[in-house]
């Protein structure tokens, strides 16, 4: 088991949509990039929904997410995990990110989208009760994980569910 640490958020001050994962996997940690595993469908979905070319350099993709007012972050700041899967996380080791500070710095967030069940569960357990009541009532949606480990969902099925972000 090793202690892993997440990344800072990708977020402009005027972000209106927040996509939350749980914790970057090994490929993402090595690359120092969100959703870096070549079979993770996140960037392909973002390309389909928002026209951000997944082959662009990472920094350009991040800038384009910000320009479209989309923020990306993870619920967990740090945890102990034996592999890349959410099921590998030692639940007793979880430290959540500072969501009160994030929402204070990003007051235009109007919806939260969870990239998988673990992200939603961790947010509800470790973050929701720390937020003011108005933020606890923000619309949320659990979306199918874009991880290649989520093989029960085809790309088309994942994309169909993620279309909710387009409103």
N, C-alpha and C positions, 0 to 999 in steps of 0.2 A: 504494500500500500504506500502511496506517495501523496504528499500534500500538493494540491494543485490550486492555482490562483487564476481567476478570470481576468477579463480585459475591461478597460474603461468603456463606457457606452459610446456608440456612434450616435450622435444626437446634436442637432442644431438647437438653439434656444427656442425656436418657434415650432419644434416638432409637435405633431398632432396625433400620430399613431406610434404605438410602442409595441415592438415584437420582443418577447422575452423567451430566451432559451433557459436551460438549466445551468450547464457548465460546458465550456469548450472541450471537445475530445482531443485525443493525442495529436492528430494531424493538425488541428487548428492551433493547439498550443505550440507545436513545432514551428508552424508558419507564422505565428503571432497574428492570425487573421480569423475572424468569425467565419464559420462554415467552410473551412478549407479542405475538408475531405473531398476528393474528386467525385465521389458518388453521392454526396449530400445534395439534396435537391433544392436547397434554399435559394442559391443564386439563379438557378434555372427558373424557379417560380417567380422570383423578383423580376427577371428578364421578361417573362411572359406577361406579368401583370402591370409592370411599370416601365418597360422598355429600357431597363438598365442592362446593357450588354455584359453578360457574365464573363466574357473574355477580356474585358478591360482590366487594367491594373487595379489592384485592390483599393488603393487610395482614391482612384477615380470613381469606382463603384460606391465607396463610402461617401464621397462628396455628392454624388448624384442621389443617394438615399437622403442625405441631409436636405438637398434642394427640393426633394419631394415631401419633406416634412415627416420622414419615417425615421424613427429611432430604433436601434437594436442594442440589446443588452442581455445579460443573464441574471437570473435571480440570485445565484450563488456567487459570493465574492471569493470564497475559498472552501475547500473540503478535502477529505482524504478519500482517495479512490484507487482501486486496484487496476482498472482498465479504463476504457473510454465510455462504457455504457452507464446510463443513469442508475441501473441496478447495481453497479459496482460501487456506488457512493455509500460511505459509512454515514448514515443519517445523524449519528451523534456528533459528527465532526463539522456539520454545516454551519457556515457563517454567511448570512445573507448580505446583499448589497444594501447601501443606504438609500432606501426608497423615499423617505421623507425629504431628504436633501435633493434627490433627483427630481421629484415632482415640484419642489419649490423652485428649482432652476428651469423647469420645463412646464410652465403653467397652462400651456395650450393642449396638453395631452387630452384627447377625448375618447380614446379606446385603447384597450390592451389586448394583444393577441399572443397566446401562449403557443410556443413551438413544442407541442407534446404535453403529455400528462404530467411528467415530473415537474416541468416549469410551473404549471398551474398549481399543483399540489404544494410545491415549495413556497410559491408566492403567497398562497392562502394561509399557510402555516407560519411563515417567518416574516411576512411583510404587511399583510393586510391590516392586522390589528395595530400597527404603528402609524397608520395613515389617518388623517382627518376623515370624518364620516362622508363628506362630499366625494373624496377620492375613492373611498371604499365602494361607492355606487357607480363608478365609471363602468361603461359597458365592457365586457370581456368576452373572449371566445377562445376555447381550446381548439387548436388546429392539429391535424395529424403531423407528427414529427417528420421533419424533412430528412432525418437521419437514414442512412442506408440500412440500419438495423430494423427500421420499420418497413419490413418487406411485405407485410400484409396489405399495404396500400400501394397501388401502382402510381406512377408519376401523375397520370391523368386524374386519378381519384384525389391525390394530394392537391393538385392544382385547382380542381373544382371546389374543394373545401376552402382553400386559401383565397378564392375570389371574393370572399366576404370583406376582405380588406379594401376592395375597390368601392364598397358602399352600395 
